[in-house]
Amino acid sequence: MENLELTTFILKDKKYRIRDINKIDSSQFIPITDISQLDPEKLDRDYIDGVLLMKFNGETIMDFTFWDDIVDLWHYFINSLEELIIKNESSFSFPSQPLPVSIKIVKDRIRLVIDDKSINIKAEQFLEVMIQEAITFFTALMSLFPKQEAEYHQTILRIYNIKLSLEDRFTAY
């Protein structure tokens, strides 16, 4: 059985600086499910540093060296999923790093390539994990930044529309 794990982490204090990409202190990041540990005053609402930690069958695909503006990165993934509804492939680069991402649908599977790592996974499972984590992330942001609730709510509606469109496509398999 294929196993895709995806967890969104947010940097807990915008003052933290990386001095060596190979020595990132992962304890400076909080899983989005533990938002009670985050202080919105220590975050930059316009640029929230974070990480999508992705593991596939135990192999790390994205780790803490892939940190970036996590809100933009999630939007890039959401845009890419919307693009998959129209055509079978999509690509983008991380918001602030030259890390290429490509997503391609082949029959009932998705091939995801991030930099030099790739996975080939059942589309239904990939979409379920991605969509659930995206909803969790933007729901948490609504709690952290209530003044932006309407914006995040619109994003969640987009995600549900993607979910419905892509679910219809893969229920035939």
Residue pairs with C-beta under 8 A, 6 or more apart in sequence:
2 56
2 57
2 121
2 122
2 125
3 55
3 56
3 57
3 58
4 54
4 55
4 56
4 119
4 121
4 125
4 126
4 129
5 53
5 54
5 55
5 56
5 129
6 52
6 53
6 54
6 129
6 130
6 133
7 31
7 32
7 33
7 52
7 53
7 133
8 31
8 32
8 50
8 51
8 52
8 53
8 70
8 74
8 133
8 136
8 137
9 26
9 29
9 30
9 31
9 32
9 50
9 51
9 52
9 53
9 64
9 70
10 29
10 30
10 32
10 35
10 38
10 43
10 48
10 49
10 50
10 70
11 28
11 29
11 43
11 48
11 49
11 50
11 67
12 28
12 29
12 30
12 37
12 38
12 39
12 42
13 28
13 42
14 42
14 43
14 44
14 47
14 49
15 42
16 25
16 28
18 24
18 67
21 65
22 65
24 64
24 65
24 67
26 64
29 50
29 51
29 64
29 67
30 37
30 38
32 50
32 136
32 137
32 140
33 136
33 140
35 140
35 143
35 144
38 144
40 144
40 145
43 144
45 145
45 148
47 69
48 69
48 70
48 71
49 67
49 68
49 69
49 70
50 67
50 68
50 69
50 70
50 71
50 73
51 62
51 63
51 64
51 66
51 67
51 68
51 70
52 62
52 66
52 70
52 73
52 74
52 77
52 133
53 60
53 62
53 63
53 64
54 60
54 61
54 62
54 114
55 61
56 119
56 121
59 117
61 112
61 114
61 117
61 119
62 114
62 117
66 94
66 97
66 99
66 114
68 94
68 95
68 96
68 97
69 95
69 96
70 137
71 141
72 95
73 94
73 95
74 134
74 137
74 138
75 155
76 92
76 94
76 95
76 101
77 101
77 130
77 134
78 134
78 155
78 158
78 159
78 162
79 90
79 92
80 90
80 91
80 92
80 101
80 103
81 90
81 103
81 127
81 130
81 131
81 162
81 166
82 158
82 162
83 89
83 90
84 90
84 103
84 105
84 166
85 162
85 165
85 166
85 169
88 104
88 105
88 106
89 102
89 103
89 104
89 105
90 102
90 103
90 104
91 100
91 101
91 102
91 103
92 100
92 101
93 99
93 100
93 101
94 101
99 114
99 115
100 113
100 114
100 115
101 112
101 113
101 114
102 111
102 112
102 113
103 110
103 111
103 112
103 113
104 110
104 111
105 123
107 173
108 122
108 123
108 124
108 170
108 173
109 120
109 121
109 122
109 123
110 120
110 121
110 122
110 123
110 126
110 127
111 118
111 119
111 120
112 118
112 119
112 121
112 126
123 166
123 170
123 173
124 167
124 170
124 173
127 163
127 166
127 167
127 170
131 159
131 162
131 163
134 159
135 156
135 159
135 160
138 152
138 155
138 156
138 159
139 152
139 156
141 148
141 152
142 148
142 149
142 152
142 153
145 152
